[in-house]
Amino acid sequence: MKKILIALSVFIMVACGDSKPKYKSYTPVDKYNMLVKVAEEKDEKLKAEIQENIKNLKKAVEKNDEKARQELTEWQGLLLTVDVDIEG
């Protein structure tokens, strides 16, 4: 009985633990290069990846994730400098 209780406790702690963020972090240079590639080459796969990442960042910001807020701010700043239509 004691082993079952310990196993159940461990399972609950793992299940309730902090999970990894679902968004990807990129360097500012990588972000800029990705946006330029989408703008110049019309890379739809990359555009979809960026849109999904921005959507996940917005969800994380709603949960008060400060790192996600910084990432999203960087993306938004770069979107103002590169002429590309990306909505997340």
N, C-alpha and C positions, 0 to 999 in steps of 0.2 A: 504494500500500500504506500509506503514511504517513497519507493522508487517511482511509482506512478505520479505521486504528488510533485516530486522533483522534476520529472520529465515534463509534466504539464506546466509547471512554473517556467521552465526554460523555454518551452514552446511559446508561451504567452509573451515572454520578454522578447524573443526573436520576432514574433509576429507584430508586436507593437513598437519595435525599434524604429529608429530613424532610417528611412530608406534613402537611396541616392536620388539626387535631383534628376528629373526626366529631361532636362534641357542640357545642351552641350555648350561648353565654354570654348571660345575661340579667342586668339589674340586679336587686337585691333587691326593689325596688318592682314591677317587671314580673313577677317570680316570684310574689310575693304576689297581685297582681291576676289572674294566670293561675289560681292555685289557687282564689281566691274565685269566679271565673267558672265553673270546673268544679263547685265545690260548689253554687253557686246555680242555674246554668242547665243543669247536667248535660250540658255540651258534650263529647261523646264524642271528637270529632276533636282537640280541644285536649288532652284527657286522654291520648289515644294519643300525641300529640306529646311530652307531658311524660314519659310512660313510656319512650318510645324514647330521649329525651335522657338520662334517668337511667340507663338501661341502658348507653348509650355512655359516660357519665361513669364508671360502675363499671368498664368495660373499660379506660378510660384510667388510672384509679387503680391497677389491677392492673399497669400498665406504669410505675408511679411518676411519673405526671404530677401535679405539685404544684398546678397551676392547676385541674385537674379535681378534685382532692381538696377544694380550697376551694369550688368550685361545688357539689359533692355535699354538703358539710357545710351549705352555705346552704339547699339544697333540703330536706335532712333536718330542719333546724331549723324551716323554714316549714311542713313537713308536720305537725309537732307542734302548731303554732298554729292551723292551719286544719283544720276537720273535713271532710276529703275522703279518699276511699280511692284512693290511687294507689300502685301497686307497680311498680317498675322492674326 
